[in-house]
Amino acid sequence: MHEVSLSPEFNKEFVELRAKAEKGNGEARYLLEIVEKGLAKLMTSPEAGKHVPKRLIPKEYVVKYGVTNLWKLNLDSYWRLIYTLEGDRVKLYAIVLEVLDHRRYNRKFGYRS
């Protein structure tokens, strides 16, 4: 098992999502389920997603988090889990930065919608 941590911003969103899901919000419950599946996949294999080439990494991530690598894990219904890997050959862990829907992902990465 590998370690997976959440960025402070995503952790706050994740807590809010869990609270909405517990109150019976069906959409939040579904999103929570697919995010948890994605986190479980990263615990098994941190390199489960697709590596984003350096030239395509949005500057926001470099400035805000100081990332030198970026990965995306495609979730159900066109949601994407964006994360970076830290560590070395002995211990590798994933830091989840955010989860984006298709539209926000396209905007952030400069793709046309």
PDB file as gemmi writes it, atoms N, CA and C in Angstrom:
CRYST1    1.000    1.000    1.000  90.00  90.00  90.00 P 1                      
ATOM      1  N   MET A   1       0.830  -1.187   0.000  1.00  0.00           N  
ATOM      2  CA  MET A   1       0.000   0.000   0.000  1.00  0.00           C  
ATOM      3  C   MET A   1       0.874   1.250   0.000  1.00  0.00           C  
ATOM      4  N   HIS A   2       0.475   2.206  -0.785  1.00  0.00           N  
ATOM      5  CA  HIS A   2       1.181   3.476  -0.862  1.00  0.00           C  
ATOM      6  C   HIS A   2       0.374   4.535  -0.128  1.00  0.00           C  
ATOM      7  N   GLU A   3       1.051   5.591   0.235  1.00  0.00           N  
ATOM      8  CA  GLU A   3       0.399   6.675   0.956  1.00  0.00           C  
ATOM      9  C   GLU A   3      -0.208   7.666  -0.033  1.00  0.00           C  
ATOM     10  N   VAL A   4      -1.398   8.134   0.287  1.00  0.00           N  
ATOM     11  CA  VAL A   4      -2.067   9.163  -0.503  1.00  0.00           C  
ATOM     12  C   VAL A   4      -2.484  10.259   0.460  1.00  0.00           C  
ATOM     13  N   SER A   5      -2.110  11.491   0.157  1.00  0.00           N  
ATOM     14  CA  SER A   5      -2.549  12.608   0.992  1.00  0.00           C  
ATOM     15  C   SER A   5      -3.297  13.606   0.117  1.00  0.00           C  
ATOM     16  N   LEU A   6      -4.009  14.501   0.764  1.00  0.00           N  
ATOM     17  CA  LEU A   6      -4.817  15.490   0.061  1.00  0.00           C  
ATOM     18  C   LEU A   6      -4.239  16.872   0.304  1.00  0.00           C  
ATOM     19  N   SER A   7      -4.250  17.708  -0.717  1.00  0.00           N  
ATOM     20  CA  SER A   7      -3.824  19.093  -0.524  1.00  0.00           C  
ATOM     21  C   SER A   7      -4.808  19.737   0.451  1.00  0.00           C  
ATOM     22  N   PRO A   8      -4.397  20.773   1.173  1.00  0.00           N  
ATOM     23  CA  PRO A   8      -5.326  21.422   2.115  1.00  0.00           C  
ATOM     24  C   PRO A   8      -6.624  21.877   1.440  1.00  0.00           C  
ATOM     25  N   GLU A   9      -6.519  22.410   0.235  1.00  0.00           N  
ATOM     26  CA  GLU A   9      -7.706  22.882  -0.476  1.00  0.00           C  
ATOM     27  C   GLU A   9      -8.638  21.726  -0.826  1.00  0.00           C  
ATOM     28  N   PHE A  10      -8.057  20.652  -1.354  1.00  0.00           N  
ATOM     29  CA  PHE A  10      -8.892  19.511  -1.721  1.00  0.00           C  
ATOM     30  C   PHE A  10      -9.441  18.817  -0.484  1.00  0.00           C  
ATOM     31  N   ASN A  11      -8.673  18.784   0.586  1.00  0.00           N  
ATOM     32  CA  ASN A  11      -9.161  18.176   1.822  1.00  0.00           C  
ATOM     33  C   ASN A  11     -10.431  18.884   2.294  1.00  0.00           C  
ATOM     34  N   LYS A  12     -10.435  20.211   2.213  1.00  0.00           N  
ATOM     35  CA  LYS A  12     -11.617  20.984   2.615  1.00  0.00           C  
ATOM     36  C   LYS A  12     -12.812  20.618   1.724  1.00  0.00           C  
ATOM     37  N   GLU A  13     -12.593  20.550   0.407  1.00  0.00           N  
ATOM     38  CA  GLU A  13     -13.664  20.171  -0.520  1.00  0.00           C  
ATOM     39  C   GLU A  13     -14.160  18.753  -0.250  1.00  0.00           C  
ATOM     40  N   PHE A  14     -13.224  17.861   0.067  1.00  0.00           N  
ATOM     41  CA  PHE A  14     -13.567  16.460   0.317  1.00  0.00           C  
ATOM     42  C   PHE A  14     -14.440  16.334   1.569  1.00  0.00           C  
ATOM     43  N   VAL A  15     -14.110  17.077   2.608  1.00  0.00           N  
ATOM     44  CA  VAL A  15     -14.905  17.065   3.846  1.00  0.00           C  
ATOM     45  C   VAL A  15     -16.314  17.590   3.559  1.00  0.00           C  
ATOM     46  N   GLU A  16     -16.408  18.674   2.781  1.00  0.00           N  
ATOM     47  CA  GLU A  16     -17.715  19.233   2.430  1.00  0.00           C  
ATOM     48  C   GLU A  16     -18.526  18.249   1.581  1.00  0.00           C  
ATOM     49  N   LEU A  17     -17.853  17.587   0.656  1.00  0.00           N  
ATOM     50  CA  LEU A  17     -18.516  16.595  -0.193  1.00  0.00           C  
ATOM     51  C   LEU A  17     -19.063  15.452   0.649  1.00  0.00           C  
ATOM     52  N   ARG A  18     -18.267  14.973   1.578  1.00  0.00           N  
ATOM     53  CA  ARG A  18     -18.701  13.884   2.455  1.00  0.00           C  
ATOM     54  C   ARG A  18     -19.922  14.316   3.288  1.00  0.00           C  
ATOM     55  N   ALA A  19     -19.911  15.559   3.787  1.00  0.00           N  
ATOM     56  CA  ALA A  19     -21.041  16.057   4.582  1.00  0.00           C  
ATOM     57  C   ALA A  19     -22.318  16.112   3.737  1.00  0.00           C  
ATOM     58  N   LYS A  20     -22.196  16.593   2.495  1.00  0.00           N  
ATOM     59  CA  LYS A  20     -23.368  16.640   1.606  1.00  0.00           C  
ATOM     60  C   LYS A  20     -23.883  15.235   1.316  1.00  0.00           C  
ATOM     61  N   ALA A  21     -22.968  14.310   1.090  1.00  0.00           N  
ATOM     62  CA  ALA A  21     -23.359  12.926   0.794  1.00  0.00           C  
ATOM     63  C   ALA A  21     -24.079  12.302   1.978  1.00  0.00           C  
ATOM     64  N   GLU A  22     -23.607  12.594   3.180  1.00  0.00           N  
ATOM     65  CA  GLU A  22     -24.239  12.042   4.384  1.00  0.00           C  
ATOM     66  C   GLU A  22     -25.631  12.612   4.605  1.00  0.00           C  
ATOM     67  N   LYS A  23     -25.881  13.831   4.088  1.00  0.00           N  
ATOM     68  CA  LYS A  23     -27.204  14.444   4.222  1.00  0.00           C  
ATOM     69  C   LYS A  23     -28.180  13.922   3.177  1.00  0.00           C  
ATOM     70  N   GLY A  24     -27.688  13.056   2.290  1.00  0.00           N  
ATOM     71  CA  GLY A  24     -28.580  12.438   1.317  1.00  0.00           C  
ATOM     72  C   GLY A  24     -28.525  13.022  -0.076  1.00  0.00           C  
ATOM     73  N   ASN A  25     -27.602  13.925  -0.340  1.00  0.00           N  
ATOM     74  CA  ASN A  25     -27.461  14.499  -1.671  1.00  0.00           C  
ATOM     75  C   ASN A  25     -26.940  13.423  -2.623  1.00  0.00           C  
ATOM     76  N   GLY A  26     -27.783  13.007  -3.561  1.00  0.00           N  
ATOM     77  CA  GLY A  26     -27.443  11.909  -4.469  1.00  0.00           C  
ATOM     78  C   GLY A  26     -26.236  12.190  -5.346  1.00  0.00           C  
ATOM     79  N   GLU A  27     -26.157  13.407  -5.877  1.00  0.00           N  
ATOM     80  CA  GLU A  27     -25.020  13.765  -6.734  1.00  0.00           C  
ATOM     81  C   GLU A  27     -23.718  13.741  -5.933  1.00  0.00           C  
ATOM     82  N   ALA A  28     -23.758  14.287  -4.726  1.00  0.00           N  
ATOM     83  CA  ALA A  28     -22.570  14.287  -3.863  1.00  0.00           C  
ATOM     84  C   ALA A  28     -22.179  12.863  -3.489  1.00  0.00           C  
ATOM     85  N   ARG A  29     -23.163  12.027  -3.240  1.00  0.00           N  
ATOM     86  CA  ARG A  29     -22.892  10.632  -2.889  1.00  0.00           C  
ATOM     87  C   ARG A  29     -22.188   9.915  -4.041  1.00  0.00           C  
ATOM     88  N   TYR A  30     -22.661  10.159  -5.262  1.00  0.00           N  
ATOM     89  CA  TYR A  30     -22.056   9.541  -6.441  1.00  0.00           C  
ATOM     90  C   TYR A  30     -20.616  10.034  -6.628  1.00  0.00           C  
ATOM     91  N   LEU A  31     -20.416  11.347  -6.530  1.00  0.00           N  
ATOM     92  CA  LEU A  31     -19.074  11.905  -6.696  1.00  0.00           C  
ATOM     93  C   LEU A  31     -18.137  11.389  -5.612  1.00  0.00           C  
ATOM     94  N   LEU A  32     -18.612  11.321  -4.382  1.00  0.00           N  
ATOM     95  CA  LEU A  32     -17.802  10.790  -3.287  1.00  0.00           C  
ATOM     96  C   LEU A  32     -17.386   9.347  -3.583  1.00  0.00           C  
ATOM     97  N   GLU A  33     -18.308   8.567  -4.097  1.00  0.00           N  
ATOM     98  CA  GLU A  33     -18.019   7.164  -4.416  1.00  0.00           C  
ATOM     99  C   GLU A  33     -16.918   7.047  -5.475  1.00  0.00           C  
ATOM    100  N   ILE A  34     -17.010   7.850  -6.542  1.00  0.00           N  
ATOM    101  CA  ILE A  34     -15.993   7.728  -7.592  1.00  0.00           C  
ATOM    102  C   ILE A  34     -14.648   8.305  -7.146  1.00  0.00           C  
ATOM    103  N   VAL A  35     -14.671   9.329  -6.300  1.00  0.00           N  
ATOM    104  CA  VAL A  35     -13.412   9.877  -5.776  1.00  0.00           C  
ATOM    105  C   VAL A  35     -12.749   8.850  -4.861  1.00  0.00           C  
ATOM    106  N   GLU A  36     -13.532   8.206  -4.006  1.00  0.00           N  
ATOM    107  CA  GLU A  36     -12.966   7.192  -3.111  1.00  0.00           C  
ATOM    108  C   GLU A  36     -12.388   6.014  -3.896  1.00  0.00           C  
ATOM    109  N   LYS A  37     -13.031   5.635  -5.006  1.00  0.00           N  
ATOM    110  CA  LYS A  37     -12.476   4.581  -5.866  1.00  0.00           C  
ATOM    111  C   LYS A  37     -11.129   5.018  -6.434  1.00  0.00           C  
ATOM    112  N   GLY A  38     -11.057   6.278  -6.853  1.00  0.00           N  
ATOM    113  CA  GLY A  38      -9.809   6.808  -7.388  1.00  0.00           C  
ATOM    114  C   GLY A  38      -8.710   6.828  -6.346  1.00  0.00           C  
ATOM    115  N   LEU A  39      -9.042   7.236  -5.120  1.00  0.00           N  
ATOM    116  CA  LEU A  39      -8.051   7.259  -4.038  1.00  0.00           C  
ATOM    117  C   LEU A  39      -7.563   5.846  -3.733  1.00  0.00           C  
ATOM    118  N   ALA A  40      -8.485   4.888  -3.750  1.00  0.00           N  
ATOM    119  CA  ALA A  40      -8.100   3.492  -3.506  1.00  0.00           C  
ATOM    120  C   ALA A  40      -7.156   2.993  -4.597  1.00  0.00           C  
ATOM    121  N   LYS A  41      -7.423   3.390  -5.825  1.00  0.00           N  
ATOM    122  CA  LYS A  41      -6.562   2.989  -6.937  1.00  0.00           C  
ATOM    123  C   LYS A  41      -5.155   3.569  -6.756  1.00  0.00           C  
ATOM    124  N   LEU A  42      -5.070   4.824  -6.295  1.00  0.00           N  
ATOM    125  CA  LEU A  42      -3.758   5.445  -6.071  1.00  0.00           C  
ATOM    126  C   LEU A  42      -3.006   4.776  -4.926  1.00  0.00           C  
ATOM    127  N   MET A  43      -3.726   4.302  -3.919  1.00  0.00           N  
ATOM    128  CA  MET A  43      -3.070   3.598  -2.811  1.00  0.00           C  
ATOM    129  C   MET A  43      -2.428   2.305  -3.295  1.00  0.00           C  
ATOM    130  N   THR A  44      -3.055   1.678  -4.270  1.00  0.00           N  
ATOM    131  CA  THR A  44      -2.515   0.447  -4.836  1.00  0.00           C  
ATOM    132  C   THR A  44      -1.370   0.744  -5.797  1.00  0.00           C  
ATOM    133  N   SER A  45      -1.571   1.746  -6.640  1.00  0.00           N  
ATOM    134  CA  SER A  45      -0.568   2.077  -7.656  1.00  0.00           C  
ATOM    135  C   SER A  45      -0.559   3.581  -7.910  1.00  0.00           C  
ATOM    136  N   PRO A  46       0.401   4.311  -7.333  1.00  0.00           N  
ATOM    137  CA  PRO A  46       0.445   5.765  -7.517  1.00  0.00           C  
ATOM    138  C   PRO A  46       0.578   6.199  -8.977  1.00  0.00           C  
ATOM    139  N   GLU A  47       1.097   5.327  -9.814  1.00  0.00           N  
ATOM    140  CA  GLU A  47       1.262   5.677 -11.221  1.00  0.00           C  
ATOM    141  C   GLU A  47       0.102   5.162 -12.075  1.00  0.00           C  
ATOM    142  N   ALA A  48      -1.062   4.985 -11.449  1.00  0.00           N  
ATOM    143  CA  ALA A  48      -2.235   4.460 -12.152  1.00  0.00           C  
ATOM    144  C   ALA A  48      -2.777   5.442 -13.188  1.00  0.00           C  
ATOM    145  N   GLY A  49      -2.562   6.720 -12.964  1.00  0.00           N  
ATOM    146  CA  GLY A  49      -3.062   7.726 -13.897  1.00  0.00           C  
ATOM    147  C   GLY A  49      -2.126   7.933 -15.072  1.00  0.00           C  
ATOM    148  N   LYS A  50      -2.429   8.965 -15.834  1.00  0.00           N  
ATOM    149  CA  LYS A  50      -1.593   9.319 -16.984  1.00  0.00           C  
ATOM    150  C   LYS A  50      -0.707  10.497 -16.606  1.00  0.00           C  
ATOM    151  N   HIS A  51       0.549  10.401 -16.970  1.00  0.00           N  
ATOM    152  CA  HIS A  51       1.501  11.467 -16.697  1.00  0.00           C  
ATOM    153  C   HIS A  51       1.211  12.643 -17.629  1.00  0.00           C  
ATOM    154  N   VAL A  52       1.167  13.851 -17.063  1.00  0.00           N  
ATOM    155  CA  VAL A  52       0.958  15.060 -17.855  1.00  0.00           C  
ATOM    156  C   VAL A  52       2.334  15.601 -18.233  1.00  0.00           C  
ATOM    157  N   PRO A  53       2.615  15.784 -19.522  1.00  0.00           N  
ATOM    158  CA  PRO A  53       3.915  16.335 -19.917  1.00  0.00           C  
ATOM    159  C   PRO A  53       4.161  17.701 -19.266  1.00  0.00           C  
ATOM    160  N   LYS A  54       5.415  17.975 -18.910  1.00  0.00           N  
ATOM    161  CA  LYS A  54       5.758  19.219 -18.205  1.00  0.00           C  
ATOM    162  C   LYS A  54       5.249  20.457 -18.927  1.00  0.00           C  
ATOM    163  N   ARG A  55       5.324  20.466 -20.240  1.00  0.00           N  
ATOM    164  CA  ARG A  55       4.902  21.648 -20.993  1.00  0.00           C  
ATOM    165  C   ARG A  55       3.401  21.904 -20.887  1.00  0.00           C  
ATOM    166  N   LEU A  56       2.633  20.907 -20.467  1.00  0.00           N  
ATOM    167  CA  LEU A  56       1.181  21.057 -20.345  1.00  0.00           C  
ATOM    168  C   LEU A  56       0.716  21.305 -18.911  1.00  0.00           C  
ATOM    169  N   ILE A  57       1.641  21.307 -17.950  1.00  0.00           N  
ATOM    170  CA  ILE A  57       1.255  21.538 -16.553  1.00  0.00           C  
ATOM    171  C   ILE A  57       0.834  22.997 -16.393  1.00  0.00           C  
ATOM    172  N   PRO A  58      -0.396  23.249 -15.944  1.00  0.00           N  
ATOM    173  CA  PRO A  58      -0.832  24.629 -15.729  1.00  0.00           C  
ATOM    174  C   PRO A  58       0.069  25.337 -14.708  1.00  0.00           C  
ATOM    175  N   LYS A  59       0.422  26.580 -15.010  1.00  0.00           N  
ATOM    176  CA  LYS A  59       1.320  27.348 -14.136  1.00  0.00           C  
ATOM    177  C   LYS A  59       0.768  27.466 -12.718  1.00  0.00           C  
ATOM    178  N   GLU A  60      -0.553  27.460 -12.599  1.00  0.00           N  
ATOM    179  CA  GLU A  60      -1.195  27.548 -11.280  1.00  0.00           C  
ATOM    180  C   GLU A  60      -0.664  26.476 -10.330  1.00  0.00           C  
ATOM    181  N   TYR A  61      -0.496  25.262 -10.831  1.00  0.00           N  
ATOM    182  CA  TYR A  61      -0.013  24.172  -9.986  1.00  0.00           C  
ATOM    183  C   TYR A  61       1.451  24.362  -9.607  1.00  0.00           C  
ATOM    184  N   VAL A  62       2.229  24.895 -10.525  1.00  0.00           N  
ATOM    185  CA  VAL A  62       3.650  25.131 -10.253  1.00  0.00           C  
ATOM    186  C   VAL A  62       3.795  26.211  -9.190  1.00  0.00           C  
ATOM    187  N   VAL A  63       3.047  27.299  -9.335  1.00  0.00           N  
ATOM    188  CA  VAL A  63       3.124  28.413  -8.389  1.00  0.00           C  
ATOM    189  C   VAL A  63       2.531  28.038  -7.033  1.00  0.00           C  
ATOM    190  N   LYS A  64       1.351  27.459  -7.041  1.00  0.00           N  
ATOM    191  CA  LYS A  64       0.625  27.174  -5.799  1.00  0.00           C  
ATOM    192  C   LYS A  64       1.216  26.013  -5.006  1.00  0.00           C  
ATOM    193  N   TYR A  65       1.622  24.959  -5.707  1.00  0.00           N  
ATOM    194  CA  TYR A  65       2.073  23.746  -5.022  1.00  0.00           C  
ATOM    195  C   TYR A  65       3.544  23.405  -5.263  1.00  0.00           C  
ATOM    196  N   GLY A  66       4.187  24.096  -6.195  1.00  0.00           N  
ATOM    197  CA  GLY A  66       5.573  23.793  -6.504  1.00  0.00           C  
ATOM    198  C   GLY A  66       5.772  22.437  -7.153  1.00  0.00           C  
ATOM    199  N   VAL A  67       4.794  21.984  -7.919  1.00  0.00           N  
ATOM    200  CA  VAL A  67       4.883  20.652  -8.521  1.00  0.00           C  
ATOM    201  C   VAL A  67       5.943  20.600  -9.614  1.00  0.00           C  
ATOM    202  N   THR A  68       6.577  19.459  -9.719  1.00  0.00           N  
ATOM    203  CA  THR A  68       7.529  19.210 -10.802  1.00  0.00           C  
ATOM    204  C   THR A  68       7.011  18.103 -11.712  1.00  0.00           C  
ATOM    205  N   ASN A  69       5.936  17.455 -11.289  1.00  0.00           N  
ATOM    206  CA  ASN A  69       5.287  16.431 -12.106  1.00  0.00           C  
ATOM    207  C   ASN A  69       3.797  16.479 -11.819  1.00  0.00           C  
ATOM    208  N   LEU A  70       3.012  16.067 -12.769  1.00  0.00           N  
ATOM    209  CA  LEU A  70       1.566  16.095 -12.600  1.00  0.00           C  
ATOM    210  C   LEU A  70       0.975  14.873 -13.285  1.00  0.00           C  
ATOM    211  N   TRP A  71      -0.046  14.321 -12.646  1.00  0.00           N  
ATOM    212  CA  TRP A  71      -0.721  13.128 -13.148  1.00  0.00           C  
ATOM    213  C   TRP A  71      -2.219  13.368 -13.112  1.00  0.00           C  
ATOM    214  N   LYS A  72      -2.937  12.690 -14.002  1.00  0.00           N  
ATOM    215  CA  LYS A  72      -4.401  12.739 -13.957  1.00  0.00           C  
ATOM    216  C   LYS A  72      -4.918  11.315 -13.989  1.00  0.00           C  
ATOM    217  N   LEU A  73      -5.913  11.082 -13.180  1.00  0.00           N  
ATOM    218  CA  LEU A  73      -6.571   9.782 -13.146  1.00  0.00           C  
ATOM    219  C   LEU A  73      -8.001  10.009 -13.606  1.00  0.00           C  
ATOM    220  N   ASN A  74      -8.373   9.384 -14.707  1.00  0.00           N  
ATOM    221  CA  ASN A  74      -9.737   9.525 -15.211  1.00  0.00           C  
ATOM    222  C   ASN A  74     -10.685   8.726 -14.325  1.00  0.00           C  
ATOM    223  N   LEU A  75     -11.719   9.407 -13.856  1.00  0.00           N  
ATOM    224  CA  LEU A  75     -12.751   8.778 -13.039  1.00  0.00           C  
ATOM    225  C   LEU A  75     -14.001   8.601 -13.899  1.00  0.00           C  
ATOM    226  N   ASP A  76     -15.019   7.997 -13.357  1.00  0.00           N  
ATOM    227  CA  ASP A  76     -16.282   7.826 -14.080  1.00  0.00           C  
ATOM    228  C   ASP A  76     -16.895   9.182 -14.420  1.00  0.00           C  
ATOM    229  N   SER A  77     -17.742   9.201 -15.410  1.00  0.00           N  
ATOM    230  CA  SER A  77     -18.509  10.382 -15.818  1.00  0.00           C  
ATOM    231  C   SER A  77     -17.629  11.589 -16.136  1.00  0.00           C  
ATOM    232  N   TYR A  78     -16.467  11.340 -16.691  1.00  0.00           N  
ATOM    233  CA  TYR A  78     -15.548  12.384 -17.145  1.00  0.00           C  
ATOM    234  C   TYR A  78     -14.983  13.273 -16.042  1.00  0.00           C  
ATOM    235  N   TRP A  79     -14.957  12.801 -14.821  1.00  0.00           N  
ATOM    236  CA  TRP A  79     -14.287  13.514 -13.741  1.00  0.00           C  
ATOM    237  C   TRP A  79     -12.814  13.126 -13.774  1.00  0.00           C  
ATOM    238  N   ARG A  80     -11.948  14.055 -13.377  1.00  0.00           N  
ATOM    239  CA  ARG A  80     -10.512  13.783 -13.338  1.00  0.00           C  
ATOM    240  C   ARG A  80      -9.954  14.114 -11.970  1.00  0.00           C  
ATOM    241  N   LEU A  81      -9.118  13.231 -11.477  1.00  0.00           N  
ATOM    242  CA  LEU A  81      -8.427  13.426 -10.207  1.00  0.00           C  
ATOM    243  C   LEU A  81      -7.002  13.861 -10.572  1.00  0.00           C  
ATOM    244  N   ILE A  82      -6.615  15.047 -10.143  1.00  0.00           N  
ATOM    245  CA  ILE A  82      -5.311  15.622 -10.475  1.00  0.00           C  
ATOM    246  C   ILE A  82      -4.401  15.467  -9.263  1.00  0.00           C  
ATOM    247  N   TYR A  83      -3.208  14.907  -9.495  1.00  0.00           N  
ATOM    248  CA  TYR A  83      -2.300  14.668  -8.380  1.00  0.00           C  
ATOM    249  C   TYR A  83      -0.848  14.769  -8.809  1.00  0.00           C  
ATOM    250  N   THR A  84       0.020  14.843  -7.828  1.00  0.00           N  
ATOM    251  CA  THR A  84       1.456  14.858  -8.059  1.00  0.00           C  
ATOM    252  C   THR A  84       2.082  13.746  -7.230  1.00  0.00           C  
ATOM    253  N   LEU A  85       3.235  13.292  -7.642  1.00  0.00           N  
ATOM    254  CA  LEU A  85       3.942  12.246  -6.907  1.00  0.00           C  
ATOM    255  C   LEU A  85       5.170  12.834  -6.230  1.00  0.00           C  
ATOM    256  N   GLU A  86       5.417  12.402  -5.019  1.00  0.00           N  
ATOM    257  CA  GLU A  86       6.589  12.820  -4.246  1.00  0.00           C  
ATOM    258  C   GLU A  86       7.284  11.578  -3.724  1.00  0.00           C  
ATOM    259  N   GLY A  87       8.525  11.732  -3.326  1.00  0.00           N  
ATOM    260  CA  GLY A  87       9.249  10.620  -2.723  1.00  0.00           C  
ATOM    261  C   GLY A  87      10.378  10.134  -3.603  1.00  0.00           C  
ATOM    262  N   ASP A  88      10.784   8.895  -3.347  1.00  0.00           N  
ATOM    263  CA  ASP A  88      11.888   8.296  -4.090  1.00  0.00           C  
ATOM    264  C   ASP A  88      11.533   6.859  -4.453  1.00  0.00           C  
ATOM    265  N   ARG A  89      12.517   6.099  -4.874  1.00  0.00           N  
ATOM    266  CA  ARG A  89      12.240   4.719  -5.294  1.00  0.00           C  
ATOM    267  C   ARG A  89      11.749   3.837  -4.151  1.00  0.00           C  
ATOM    268  N   VAL A  90      12.161   4.153  -2.943  1.00  0.00           N  
ATOM    269  CA  VAL A  90      11.770   3.347  -1.787  1.00  0.00           C  
ATOM    270  C   VAL A  90      10.353   3.693  -1.342  1.00  0.00           C  
ATOM    271  N   LYS A  91      10.067   4.973  -1.236  1.00  0.00           N  
ATOM    272  CA  LYS A  91       8.746   5.402  -0.775  1.00  0.00           C  
ATOM    273  C   LYS A  91       8.198   6.459  -1.730  1.00  0.00           C  
ATOM    274  N   LEU A  92       7.116   6.124  -2.374  1.00  0.00           N  
ATOM    275  CA  LEU A  92       6.467   7.011  -3.323  1.00  0.00           C  
ATOM    276  C   LEU A  92       5.056   7.271  -2.822  1.00  0.00           C  
ATOM    277  N   TYR A  93       4.659   8.534  -2.790  1.00  0.00           N  
ATOM    278  CA  TYR A  93       3.292   8.816  -2.365  1.00  0.00           C  
ATOM    279  C   TYR A  93       2.666   9.885  -3.249  1.00  0.00           C  
ATOM    280  N   ALA A  94       1.350   9.834  -3.317  1.00  0.00           N  
ATOM    281  CA  ALA A  94       0.580  10.742  -4.159  1.00  0.00           C  
ATOM    282  C   ALA A  94      -0.035  11.838  -3.307  1.00  0.00           C  
ATOM    283  N   ILE A  95      -0.046  13.044  -3.842  1.00  0.00           N  
ATOM    284  CA  ILE A  95      -0.721  14.172  -3.202  1.00  0.00           C  
ATOM    285  C   ILE A  95      -1.816  14.624  -4.163  1.00  0.00           C  
ATOM    286  N   VAL A  96      -3.058  14.449  -3.753  1.00  0.00           N  
ATOM    287  CA  VAL A  96      -4.192  14.823  -4.596  1.00  0.00           C  
ATOM    288  C   VAL A  96      -4.396  16.328  -4.486  1.00  0.00           C  
ATOM    289  N   LEU A  97      -4.380  17.000  -5.628  1.00  0.00           N  
ATOM    290  CA  LEU A  97      -4.528  18.449  -5.656  1.00  0.00           C  
ATOM    291  C   LEU A  97      -5.980  18.868  -5.815  1.00  0.00           C  
ATOM    292  N   GLU A  98      -6.699  18.201  -6.717  1.00  0.00           N  
ATOM    293  CA  GLU A  98      -8.117  18.513  -6.896  1.00  0.00           C  
ATOM    294  C   GLU A  98      -8.788  17.493  -7.800  1.00  0.00           C  
ATOM    295  N   VAL A  99     -10.109  17.561  -7.811  1.00  0.00           N  
ATOM    296  CA  VAL A  99     -10.922  16.745  -8.707  1.00  0.00           C  
ATOM    297  C   VAL A  99     -11.712  17.719  -9.567  1.00  0.00           C  
ATOM    298  N   LEU A 100     -11.639  17.518 -10.884  1.00  0.00           N  
ATOM    299  CA  LEU A 100     -12.275  18.443 -11.819  1.00  0.00           C  
ATOM    300  C   LEU A 100     -13.278  17.720 -12.700  1.00  0.00           C  
ATOM    301  N   ASP A 101     -14.374  18.406 -13.012  1.00  0.00           N  
ATOM    302  CA  ASP A 101     -15.276  17.851 -14.011  1.00  0.00           C  
ATOM    303  C   ASP A 101     -14.682  18.138 -15.394  1.00  0.00           C  
ATOM    304  N   HIS A 102     -15.302  17.605 -16.409  1.00  0.00           N  
ATOM    305  CA  HIS A 102     -14.774  17.700 -17.772  1.00  0.00           C  
ATOM    306  C   HIS A 102     -14.570  19.158 -18.199  1.00  0.00           C  
ATOM    307  N   ARG A 103     -15.530  19.991 -17.936  1.00  0.00           N  
ATOM    308  CA  ARG A 103     -15.482  21.401 -18.355  1.00  0.00           C  
ATOM    309  C   ARG A 103     -14.356  22.159 -17.661  1.00  0.00           C  
ATOM    310  N   ARG A 104     -14.262  22.028 -16.344  1.00  0.00           N  
ATOM    311  CA  ARG A 104     -13.204  22.726 -15.595  1.00  0.00           C  
ATOM    312  C   ARG A 104     -11.824  22.197 -15.974  1.00  0.00           C  
ATOM    313  N   TYR A 105     -11.736  20.895 -16.227  1.00  0.00           N  
ATOM    314  CA  TYR A 105     -10.463  20.305 -16.653  1.00  0.00           C  
ATOM    315  C   TYR A 105     -10.022  20.919 -17.984  1.00  0.00           C  
ATOM    316  N   ASN A 106     -10.936  20.987 -18.947  1.00  0.00           N  
ATOM    317  CA  ASN A 106     -10.598  21.560 -20.248  1.00  0.00           C  
ATOM    318  C   ASN A 106     -10.147  23.008 -20.131  1.00  0.00           C  
ATOM    319  N   ARG A 107     -10.827  23.787 -19.312  1.00  0.00           N  
ATOM    320  CA  ARG A 107     -10.446  25.191 -19.123  1.00  0.00           C  
ATOM    321  C   ARG A 107      -9.069  25.313 -18.483  1.00  0.00           C  
ATOM    322  N   LYS A 108      -8.856  24.566 -17.427  1.00  0.00           N  
ATOM    323  CA  LYS A 108      -7.595  24.662 -16.693  1.00  0.00           C  
ATOM    324  C   LYS A 108      -6.405  24.248 -17.548  1.00  0.00           C  
ATOM    325  N   PHE A 109      -6.590  23.239 -18.379  1.00  0.00           N  
ATOM    326  CA  PHE A 109      -5.493  22.730 -19.193  1.00  0.00           C  
ATOM    327  C   PHE A 109      -5.452  23.356 -20.593  1.00  0.00           C  
ATOM    328  N   GLY A 110      -6.350  24.327 -20.846  1.00  0.00           N  
ATOM    329  CA  GLY A 110      -6.308  25.070 -22.098  1.00  0.00           C  
ATOM    330  C   GLY A 110      -6.882  24.361 -23.305  1.00  0.00           C  
ATOM    331  N   TYR A 111      -7.748  23.376 -23.075  1.00  0.00           N  
ATOM    332  CA  TYR A 111      -8.394  22.686 -24.189  1.00  0.00           C  
ATOM    333  C   TYR A 111      -9.692  23.399 -24.526  1.00  0.00           C  
ATOM    334  N   ARG A 112     -10.102  23.316 -25.761  1.00  0.00           N  
ATOM    335  CA  ARG A 112     -11.375  23.928 -26.161  1.00  0.00           C  
ATOM    336  C   ARG A 112     -12.522  23.045 -25.721  1.00  0.00           C  
ATOM    337  N   SER A 113     -13.586  23.681 -25.264  1.00  0.00           N  
ATOM    338  CA  SER A 113     -14.757  22.912 -24.810  1.00  0.00           C  
ATOM    339  C   SER A 113     -15.777  22.785 -25.902  1.00  0.00           C  
TER     340      SER A 113                                                      
END                                                                             
